[in-house]
Amino acid sequence: MNAAPSDGRARSQEPVDAILAFSPYTPQLLFGRCYPAPLFLAQHLTAAGYKAAVVDFNREALGLLLRDSVVREHTKRCRQRVEECAHDARRSGGKLPAYVEAVHDLSLLRFVRRNLAALRTPRNLAALRFGDLSYSYLLHPIARNVLLWHQFKSTAPTPKTLDQYLASAEARAFEMLFRECILTRIVRRRPRLVGFSVPFGHMLGPSLVLARIIKQSDSDIHVCLGGAFIGLLNEEFLAHVFGTNAVDSVVRFEGEEPLSALLEALTRRESYGAIPNLVTPGQGGALPQVLSTRRPGRAPVHSARLSGSLLGDQRHQADIPIMHSLGCYWGKCSFCDYPNLAEGARYRFRPASDVVDDMEYYAARGRRRFYLISSAIAPVHGREIAEKILQRKLDVSWWTFLRVDRNFDLETLRAMKRSGFLCTQIGMETANDRLLKFINKGYDVATLRRFLDDVRSVGLPVGFLSVIVDIPSTTYQEALEVWEFCREYADVAENIMYTSFQLTQTSPMGVHPERWGIMTEGELLEQDDSGQRAGALRFSHPATMTASEFEDILARYAALSRERHPENLCQDDALQAIQQARGPADIANLRFSFLKRQAYMTAWAHFDASGRFMERPTNHYLFQLREPFRDTRHWGLITDGERLLLNRCAGRVRTFSQLRRSVRKMGVGNDVDEVALKFLKACATYHLLEQDASTP
């Protein structure tokens, strides 16, 4: 197998035939992983005799965000935001969430400015960490604005919002930041073809900005878009994309063969309008047309192995991507449009021996964590891969998605666990027989129960058990039934991921909504409830539960999530009692335990921990709980004395009288009862109390 081309800086000026690019991703995952699609496509073009390169703009963004001028400018903006939020908080009577977030961002930016030299060292850049802090976290205040993720963080773009974005000041700032990088890494290498991978909706706008720079600099360079999000856009939306004059063509389905044919046509200066699965602009304002073909059922699944600097760029905390399959082996769910991403909506897979060969290749180079690219792995393939890992005695861990399937028997699940398998997510969706049939999941509740019982008995690690709360026609009683089921099996997964139903244009339900009794308004969602799904439609169903019933179900799932992860939350009744206490007597019978895991950062604050305004900013400590995926939920301001008191109490069970004795010993304040009660209320507000709260 050929290795994917290197991304080395020494070769960044060499002429190439094609460049495969990946636009900046979300700030949380910004620098942790090199997306596999450009790597696999570049490998395919290289094997066809072309000179191809990969440009990961996530990696490029890192250097840009660490520029002195960028950090200085955003520190200045954030300081202004703190002042504005302080004014708003004072006017609103001490409503602090936005203010605390602004102080948090300013504290991070000041920390980054003080440590810029250390953050730029090769050692820290390779690890993407500075001490205990990741670069994704440290640079989040800049990245979420500069890289424009916040524009579409919760909603996929529509033609209207895309136009607004491309004309915005933010887009112009993004263009100015990346212009020289585009000229150096792409334009001056004179490629015939530049392909952008756009798997997620929020990446479309930034990709078009980068493409616009290319076309303005050299109109002869052919720009092509592809990826999961692009593949699900309808002809009207694609016509709008072409109307930006930044894109020459779009690939649907798999990109290897269309890009090879396109590059050959560009090299020979021939027409490329009839290449299957390549979308080009319509003539005279007509909509673009898609020519799609069905290839042989055993067409290969293309893959590539990382090597050289690309393998080095797979940071120590990142898992290695290995291609397993395309399409979905079930492919019949009525609400799902994912099968449309594979050509002909068919399931094609690589042999288990090839997959494990890749694992062995990487293991020999010190990399032992892998994620298999697959919509959901079939039971027979999961077992084959597990058995080959065990036969070769590889010490690895690997993960992908599972579908509920009766063929995942105990023996298969045990073999997968022994081989190091971790299940990312089980797509349960619902636990009601009528609804399972309604969305055509292909199993019933009895099968689901047996499957989860086996997963539980084997002890297979599962990240998420997903459920769609409001499938069209769901009644309140059915939603309660599903919630009860989730509560019964909440221990099977680390998290219950509950989501709202999205009706997409290209799913079977979206194409023929009347067959499911769904009424659509023909309008794309533009609000935050569209998620990141392409072409999400407004719809209604006469039998669906009411809005108040839906809110009640959501509240039940939120409560279930708190029950599943009680380590950051006091019991609701105890928490309320602490916050409403007027004096020590009101909480004399409560016991509480303080969290151990906090990180502190100095912050100049206009408010104290109780929300009282201070005419002159004073030195406070901003704490952040070290909990994965929860950093932004647990920020707060405490004084230096409160920080010392929290350190003294961390991890210990206390009554109020014991807390009062600690305050007296430390000499924090004059009125011991007032200081202790104020401190305890602040801890309750900032979720610093554990579940141990109870009556002695």
ZAGU-583593 format. One line per field, with one value per residue (C-alpha): residue in three letters; x, y, z. Coordinates in steps of 0.25 Angstrom, whole numbers, always signed. Example, Ala and Ser with C-alpha at 12.3 -4.5 7.8 and 13.67 -1.06 7.14 Angstrom:
BEGIN
aa (ALA,SER)
x (+49,+55)
y (-18,-4)
z (+31,+29)
***
This chain:
BEGIN
aa (MET,ASN,ALA,ALA,PRO,SER,ASP,GLY,ARG,ALA,ARG,SER,GLN,GLU,PRO,VAL,ASP,ALA,ILE,LEU,ALA,PHE,SER,PRO,TYR,THR,PRO,GLN,LEU,LEU,PHE,GLY,ARG,CYS,TYR,PRO,ALA,PRO,LEU,PHE,LEU,ALA,GLN,HIS,LEU,THR,ALA,ALA,GLY,TYR,LYS,ALA,ALA,VAL,VAL,ASP,PHE,ASN,ARG,GLU,ALA,LEU,GLY,LEU,LEU,LEU,ARG,ASP,SER,VAL,VAL,ARG,GLU,HIS,THR,LYS,ARG,CYS,ARG,GLN,ARG,VAL,GLU,GLU,CYS,ALA,HIS,ASP,ALA,ARG,ARG,SER,GLY,GLY,LYS,LEU,PRO,ALA,TYR,VAL,GLU,ALA,VAL,HIS,ASP,LEU,SER,LEU,LEU,ARG,PHE,VAL,ARG,ARG,ASN,LEU,ALA,ALA,LEU,ARG,THR,PRO,ARG,ASN,LEU,ALA,ALA,LEU,ARG,PHE,GLY,ASP,LEU,SER,TYR,SER,TYR,LEU,LEU,HIS,PRO,ILE,ALA,ARG,ASN,VAL,LEU,LEU,TRP,HIS,GLN,PHE,LYS,SER,THR,ALA,PRO,THR,PRO,LYS,THR,LEU,ASP,GLN,TYR,LEU,ALA,SER,ALA,GLU,ALA,ARG,ALA,PHE,GLU,MET,LEU,PHE,ARG,GLU,CYS,ILE,LEU,THR,ARG,ILE,VAL,ARG,ARG,ARG,PRO,ARG,LEU,VAL,GLY,PHE,SER,VAL,PRO,PHE,GLY,HIS,MET,LEU,GLY,PRO,SER,LEU,VAL,LEU,ALA,ARG,ILE,ILE,LYS,GLN,SER,ASP,SER,ASP,ILE,HIS,VAL,CYS,LEU,GLY,GLY,ALA,PHE,ILE,GLY,LEU,LEU,ASN,GLU,GLU,PHE,LEU,ALA,HIS,VAL,PHE,GLY,THR,ASN,ALA,VAL,ASP,SER,VAL,VAL,ARG,PHE,GLU,GLY,GLU,GLU,PRO,LEU,SER,ALA,LEU,LEU,GLU,ALA,LEU,THR,ARG,ARG,GLU,SER,TYR,GLY,ALA,ILE,PRO,ASN,LEU,VAL,THR,PRO,GLY,GLN,GLY,GLY,ALA,LEU,PRO,GLN,VAL,LEU,SER,THR,ARG,ARG,PRO,GLY,ARG,ALA,PRO,VAL,HIS,SER,ALA,ARG,LEU,SER,GLY,SER,LEU,LEU,GLY,ASP,GLN,ARG,HIS,GLN,ALA,ASP,ILE,PRO,ILE,MET,HIS,SER,LEU,GLY,CYS,TYR,TRP,GLY,LYS,CYS,SER,PHE,CYS,ASP,TYR,PRO,ASN,LEU,ALA,GLU,GLY,ALA,ARG,TYR,ARG,PHE,ARG,PRO,ALA,SER,ASP,VAL,VAL,ASP,ASP,MET,GLU,TYR,TYR,ALA,ALA,ARG,GLY,ARG,ARG,ARG,PHE,TYR,LEU,ILE,SER,SER,ALA,ILE,ALA,PRO,VAL,HIS,GLY,ARG,GLU,ILE,ALA,GLU,LYS,ILE,LEU,GLN,ARG,LYS,LEU,ASP,VAL,SER,TRP,TRP,THR,PHE,LEU,ARG,VAL,ASP,ARG,ASN,PHE,ASP,LEU,GLU,THR,LEU,ARG,ALA,MET,LYS,ARG,SER,GLY,PHE,LEU,CYS,THR,GLN,ILE,GLY,MET,GLU,THR,ALA,ASN,ASP,ARG,LEU,LEU,LYS,PHE,ILE,ASN,LYS,GLY,TYR,ASP,VAL,ALA,THR,LEU,ARG,ARG,PHE,LEU,ASP,ASP,VAL,ARG,SER,VAL,GLY,LEU,PRO,VAL,GLY,PHE,LEU,SER,VAL,ILE,VAL,ASP,ILE,PRO,SER,THR,THR,TYR,GLN,GLU,ALA,LEU,GLU,VAL,TRP,GLU,PHE,CYS,ARG,GLU,TYR,ALA,ASP,VAL,ALA,GLU,ASN,ILE,MET,TYR,THR,SER,PHE,GLN,LEU,THR,GLN,THR,SER,PRO,MET,GLY,VAL,HIS,PRO,GLU,ARG,TRP,GLY,ILE,MET,THR,GLU,GLY,GLU,LEU,LEU,GLU,GLN,ASP,ASP,SER,GLY,GLN,ARG,ALA,GLY,ALA,LEU,ARG,PHE,SER,HIS,PRO,ALA,THR,MET,THR,ALA,SER,GLU,PHE,GLU,ASP,ILE,LEU,ALA,ARG,TYR,ALA,ALA,LEU,SER,ARG,GLU,ARG,HIS,PRO,GLU,ASN,LEU,CYS,GLN,ASP,ASP,ALA,LEU,GLN,ALA,ILE,GLN,GLN,ALA,ARG,GLY,PRO,ALA,ASP,ILE,ALA,ASN,LEU,ARG,PHE,SER,PHE,LEU,LYS,ARG,GLN,ALA,TYR,MET,THR,ALA,TRP,ALA,HIS,PHE,ASP,ALA,SER,GLY,ARG,PHE,MET,GLU,ARG,PRO,THR,ASN,HIS,TYR,LEU,PHE,GLN,LEU,ARG,GLU,PRO,PHE,ARG,ASP,THR,ARG,HIS,TRP,GLY,LEU,ILE,THR,ASP,GLY,GLU,ARG,LEU,LEU,LEU,ASN,ARG,CYS,ALA,GLY,ARG,VAL,ARG,THR,PHE,SER,GLN,LEU,ARG,ARG,SER,VAL,ARG,LYS,MET,GLY,VAL,GLY,ASN,ASP,VAL,ASP,GLU,VAL,ALA,LEU,LYS,PHE,LEU,LYS,ALA,CYS,ALA,THR,TYR,HIS,LEU,LEU,GLU,GLN,ASP,ALA,SER,THR,PRO)
x (+0,+5,+8,+0,+8,+16,+12,+26,+29,+42,+33,+22,+28,+29,+19,+8,-3,-13,-15,-25,-29,-37,-43,-42,-50,-57,-49,-51,-45,-37,-23,-25,-27,-24,-36,-34,-42,-31,-20,-28,-31,-16,-11,-21,-16,-2,-4,-10,+3,+0,+7,-2,-1,-9,-11,-18,-22,-25,-10,-7,-17,-9,+3,-7,-14,-1,+4,+7,-2,-14,-13,-11,-23,-32,-28,-32,-45,-48,-44,-55,-65,-62,-65,-78,-82,-79,-88,-99,-98,-98,-110,-117,-115,-103,-106,-93,-92,-87,-78,-71,-69,-63,-54,-50,-46,-38,-31,-27,-23,-14,-8,-5,+2,+11,+15,+15,+30,+28,+15,+23,+34,+35,+33,+20,+15,+17,+9,-1,-1,+5,+6,-8,-15,-18,-16,-30,-34,-24,-27,-42,-45,-38,-42,-57,-57,-45,-49,-63,-68,-78,-85,-91,-88,-102,-109,-105,-104,-115,-114,-118,-109,-98,-99,-100,-87,-79,-82,-79,-67,-63,-62,-53,-44,-43,-39,-28,-23,-22,-18,-3,-4,-13,-3,+9,+3,-6,-6,+9,+10,+1,-7,-17,-27,-30,-41,-47,-53,-65,-71,-79,-88,-80,-68,-75,-74,-59,-56,-63,-55,-42,-47,-50,-35,-30,-39,-36,-21,-21,-34,-28,-27,-39,-46,-55,-63,-67,-70,-82,-89,-87,-92,-106,-109,-120,-118,-124,-114,-102,-106,-105,-91,-87,-93,-82,-72,-62,-65,-63,-69,-74,-72,-84,-81,-67,-57,-45,-50,-57,-45,-35,-44,-45,-30,-28,-37,-31,-17,-21,-30,-42,-57,-60,-75,-79,-71,-80,-83,-76,-86,-83,-91,-103,-103,-111,-116,-121,-119,-107,-109,-103,-99,-98,-94,-95,-81,-79,-84,-70,-63,-51,-52,-40,-31,-17,-6,-1,+14,+25,+21,+6,+8,+15,+4,-5,-3,-1,-15,-21,-26,-21,-32,-34,-44,-53,-66,-75,-90,-99,-100,-115,-118,-133,-136,-147,-141,-127,-119,-105,-107,-108,-93,-89,-90,-102,-106,-98,-90,-76,-64,-50,-46,-43,-28,-26,-31,-23,-11,-12,-13,+0,+7,+4,+6,+21,+22,+17,+2,-8,-21,-30,-44,-50,-57,-71,-85,-87,-79,-86,-86,-78,-68,-66,-63,-54,-45,-46,-41,-30,-25,-25,-18,-7,-6,-7,-8,-17,-30,-40,-54,-66,-81,-90,-104,-114,-113,-117,-105,-96,-96,-89,-77,-75,-76,-66,-56,-58,-55,-43,-37,-38,-51,-58,-72,-74,-89,-100,-111,-123,-133,-145,-150,-164,-169,-178,-168,-157,-166,-169,-155,-151,-140,-141,-142,-152,-151,-149,-137,-132,-133,-125,-114,-113,-113,-102,-94,-96,-92,-79,-75,-73,-69,-80,-79,-93,-106,-114,-129,-138,-148,-158,-160,-172,-185,-178,-189,-186,-188,-179,-168,-169,-168,-155,-150,-153,-145,-133,-134,-133,-121,-114,-102,-99,-93,-85,-96,-110,-110,-124,-127,-138,-143,-138,-146,-135,-138,-131,-136,-148,-157,-152,-154,-168,-173,-188,-185,-182,-193,-183,-187,-175,-175,-164,-155,-141,-138,-129,-130,-121,-130,-126,-113,-102,-111,-112,-126,-133,-148,-159,-170,-181,-189,-203,-201,-188,-188,-190,-179,-181,-181,-168,-162,-165,-159,-146,-146,-147,-135,-127,-130,-126,-113,-110,-113,-103,-93,-95,-80,-82,-96,-102,-116,-126,-133,-120,-115,-128,-127,-113,-116,-129,-123,-124,-115,-107,-120,-126,-115,-110,-114,-108,-95,-87,-74,-66,-60,-45,-43,-41,-31,-29,-25,-23,-34,-37,-52,-62,-71,-69,-74,-87,-90,-87,-81,-68,-65,-50,-47,-40,-31,-40,-38,-45,-47,-50,-53,-45,-56,-57,-67,-71,-61,-71,-82,-73,-66,-67,-60,-55,-46,-33,-38,-49,-39,-31,-43,-47,-34,-35,-49,-47,-51,-56,-70,-74,-86,-88,-82,-69,-68,-70,-58,-49,-53,-49,-36,-32,-36,-44,-53,-58,-73,-70,-85,-86,-73,-76,-90,-86,-75,-85,-95,-84,-80,-94,-96,-83,-86,-74,-82,-83,-95,-91,-101,-110,-116,-106)
y (+0,+14,+24,+37,+49,+56,+70,+74,+89,+87,+82,+93,+101,+89,+90,+79,+74,+74,+79,+73,+83,+82,+95,+99,+91,+93,+99,+88,+78,+88,+82,+68,+61,+61,+58,+45,+49,+58,+48,+36,+44,+49,+35,+31,+42,+39,+24,+29,+36,+50,+59,+62,+69,+71,+84,+83,+97,+93,+92,+105,+112,+108,+117,+128,+128,+129,+142,+153,+163,+153,+150,+165,+169,+159,+162,+176,+172,+163,+174,+183,+171,+169,+184,+183,+171,+177,+189,+179,+171,+183,+188,+175,+173,+163,+154,+148,+137,+145,+153,+141,+135,+148,+149,+134,+137,+150,+141,+131,+141,+148,+135,+132,+146,+143,+129,+132,+128,+115,+112,+113,+103,+90,+81,+88,+89,+74,+71,+82,+84,+94,+87,+82,+91,+87,+97,+95,+100,+112,+117,+115,+130,+133,+121,+122,+136,+136,+122,+126,+113,+121,+126,+112,+105,+100,+102,+97,+109,+112,+120,+132,+131,+127,+140,+148,+141,+143,+158,+159,+167,+153,+147,+158,+157,+142,+145,+154,+145,+133,+140,+139,+125,+122,+128,+121,+107,+107,+117,+118,+103,+105,+92,+89,+85,+88,+80,+84,+74,+79,+68,+78,+90,+100,+98,+102,+117,+117,+107,+117,+129,+121,+117,+131,+135,+124,+128,+143,+140,+130,+127,+116,+107,+98,+98,+86,+83,+70,+63,+58,+72,+75,+61,+64,+77,+78,+84,+98,+99,+95,+105,+116,+110,+112,+126,+130,+129,+122,+108,+101,+87,+78,+63,+55,+41,+36,+45,+36,+33,+46,+54,+45,+47,+62,+63,+55,+64,+77,+72,+69,+82,+74,+75,+70,+72,+57,+51,+43,+48,+62,+73,+85,+99,+98,+106,+119,+119,+105,+96,+87,+73,+60,+49,+36,+22,+9,+2,-13,-18,-21,-8,-6,+3,+13,+15,+20,+19,+31,+33,+43,+57,+53,+42,+51,+61,+51,+57,+48,+49,+47,+33,+28,+27,+14,+12,+0,+2,+11,+12,+5,-10,-8,+5,+5,+15,+24,+36,+35,+41,+35,+24,+35,+38,+25,+23,+15,+15,+1,-5,-8,-12,-15,-29,-31,-35,-22,-14,-21,-20,-5,-6,-15,-4,+7,-2,-4,+11,+13,+17,+7,+15,+15,+19,+11,+19,+13,+17,+4,-8,-21,-32,-42,-31,-27,-42,-44,-32,-36,-50,-45,-35,-46,-56,-46,-42,-27,-18,-8,-1,+2,+8,+11,+11,-1,-3,-11,-25,-39,-45,-37,-50,-51,-58,-47,-36,-43,-45,-30,-26,-35,-29,-15,-10,+2,+6,+20,+20,+11,+17,+12,+24,+19,+7,+6,-5,+4,+15,+5,+0,+15,+18,+4,+1,-14,-19,-19,-16,-30,-31,-17,-22,-35,-27,-17,-28,-35,-22,-20,-34,-33,-20,-14,+1,+10,+25,+28,+22,+31,+33,+43,+48,+54,+44,+49,+43,+40,+42,+46,+32,+26,+37,+33,+18,+21,+30,+19,+9,+18,+20,+5,+4,+17,+9,+2,+15,+27,+36,+36,+45,+50,+59,+65,+59,+66,+64,+65,+67,+55,+44,+35,+43,+56,+52,+46,+52,+49,+34,+36,+46,+58,+72,+80,+95,+94,+103,+101,+103,+115,+115,+107,+95,+91,+84,+82,+74,+78,+82,+81,+84,+90,+80,+76,+63,+63,+52,+57,+61,+76,+86,+85,+70,+71,+80,+71,+59,+68,+71,+57,+53,+65,+59,+46,+51,+58,+44,+38,+48,+53,+56,+71,+73,+73,+67,+77,+78,+80,+90,+98,+98,+104,+114,+119,+118,+131,+126,+114,+108,+106,+96,+91,+76,+76,+69,+72,+69,+78,+75,+72,+76,+90,+99,+113,+126,+140,+149,+164,+165,+175,+166,+157,+143,+147,+156,+169,+180,+186,+200,+196,+183,+174,+161,+149,+135,+129,+114,+103,+89,+78,+70,+66,+73,+82,+93,+104,+100,+101,+115,+124,+135,+133,+142,+138,+134,+126,+119,+115,+110,+102,+95,+92,+86,+79,+64,+64,+63,+74,+79,+94,+94,+87,+97,+109,+103,+103,+117,+121,+114,+120,+134,+137,+149,+155,+149,+134,+130,+140,+136,+121,+123,+132,+122,+110,+118,+121,+106,+102,+112,+108,+93,+91,+81,+66,+57,+54,+64,+57,+57,+51)
z (+0,-4,+8,+7,+3,+13,+18,+21,+22,+13,+2,+3,-9,-19,-31,-30,-38,-27,-13,-3,+8,+21,+26,+41,+50,+63,+74,+83,+74,+66,+67,+72,+59,+44,+37,+28,+15,+9,+13,+6,-6,-8,-7,-18,-27,-24,-27,-41,-44,-40,-30,-19,-5,+7,+14,+28,+31,+46,+47,+39,+48,+60,+56,+52,+65,+73,+65,+75,+67,+67,+82,+85,+77,+83,+97,+95,+89,+101,+111,+105,+106,+121,+123,+115,+122,+135,+132,+127,+140,+149,+142,+142,+157,+157,+145,+143,+133,+121,+130,+136,+122,+118,+130,+127,+113,+117,+127,+117,+107,+117,+121,+106,+104,+116,+111,+96,+95,+102,+94,+81,+85,+77,+89,+93,+79,+77,+89,+87,+102,+112,+125,+128,+118,+104,+92,+88,+102,+103,+89,+90,+92,+79,+71,+73,+67,+57,+51,+50,+57,+65,+53,+50,+63,+65,+52,+38,+28,+18,+5,+13,+25,+16,+8,+21,+26,+13,+14,+29,+35,+42,+28,+24,+36,+34,+19,+24,+34,+24,+11,+12,+16,+4,-5,+1,+3,-9,-20,-22,-24,-36,-35,-45,-35,-21,-13,+0,+9,+16,+25,+34,+32,+40,+30,+18,+20,+23,+12,+2,+8,+6,-8,-12,-8,-18,-29,-28,-28,-39,-47,-54,-42,-41,-28,-24,-11,-6,+8,+15,+17,+2,-2,+5,-2,-12,-26,-21,-10,-19,-30,-19,-15,-30,-30,-20,-32,-23,-27,-40,-37,-26,-23,-18,-11,-11,-17,-22,-36,-39,-35,-43,-55,-53,-51,-64,-72,-66,-70,-84,-85,-88,-84,-70,-70,-72,-61,-52,-38,-42,-41,-49,-51,-59,-72,-73,-59,-59,-47,-47,-51,-44,-53,-43,-47,-39,-39,-37,-23,-19,-23,-14,-2,-3,+9,+12,+23,+29,+29,+31,+37,+35,+45,+54,+53,+59,+73,+85,+89,+76,+70,+56,+46,+38,+27,+29,+21,+13,+14,+24,+25,+29,+21,+23,+34,+29,+36,+32,+21,+24,+14,+3,+5,-1,-16,-19,-4,-3,+8,+4,+14,+14,+19,+33,+30,+23,+35,+45,+35,+37,+52,+52,+43,+53,+65,+60,+60,+74,+71,+77,+78,+65,+61,+50,+39,+38,+40,+48,+48,+45,+55,+46,+43,+57,+61,+50,+53,+68,+65,+56,+67,+77,+68,+65,+80,+77,+89,+83,+86,+75,+74,+65,+65,+68,+63,+71,+64,+69,+63,+73,+82,+95,+89,+78,+89,+98,+87,+83,+97,+99,+86,+92,+86,+91,+86,+83,+82,+81,+72,+79,+75,+83,+91,+87,+77,+69,+68,+64,+53,+49,+47,+41,+51,+48,+62,+73,+88,+92,+83,+88,+103,+100,+93,+104,+115,+107,+106,+121,+125,+116,+122,+108,+110,+103,+101,+97,+96,+87,+87,+79,+88,+79,+67,+59,+64,+78,+89,+103,+109,+98,+102,+116,+113,+105,+117,+127,+118,+117,+132,+134,+124,+128,+134,+120,+115,+120,+115,+110,+98,+96,+83,+76,+63,+50,+37,+26,+11,+6,+16,+12,+22,+16,+1,+4,+17,+14,+15,+30,+32,+33,+28,+24,+21,+11,+19,+24,+38,+41,+56,+66,+66,+53,+58,+48,+38,+24,+19,+32,+29,+37,+40,+48,+52,+57,+67,+73,+88,+92,+94,+109,+109,+101,+111,+122,+115,+113,+127,+131,+122,+128,+142,+138,+133,+146,+153,+144,+147,+161,+164,+160,+166,+180,+182,+177,+190,+198,+187,+188,+203,+203,+193,+201,+215,+223,+234,+239,+246,+232,+228,+241,+238,+224,+220,+208,+201,+192,+179,+178,+163,+161,+153,+157,+149,+154,+149,+151,+154,+156,+164,+176,+177,+182,+170,+177,+169,+173,+168,+166,+160,+170,+169,+169,+165,+153,+155,+145,+148,+141,+135,+121,+112,+124,+125,+120,+130,+143,+143,+155,+162,+177,+186,+190,+204,+198,+189,+201,+208,+197,+196,+211,+209,+196,+196,+210,+216,+224,+233,+234,+248,+243,+232,+242,+250,+237,+235,+249,+248,+235,+240,+227,+230,+244,+244,+243,+241,+230,+223,+224,+218,+207,+203,+204,+195,+185,+184,+182,+171,+164,+166,+175,+184,+181,+183,+197,+202,+212,+226,+236)
***
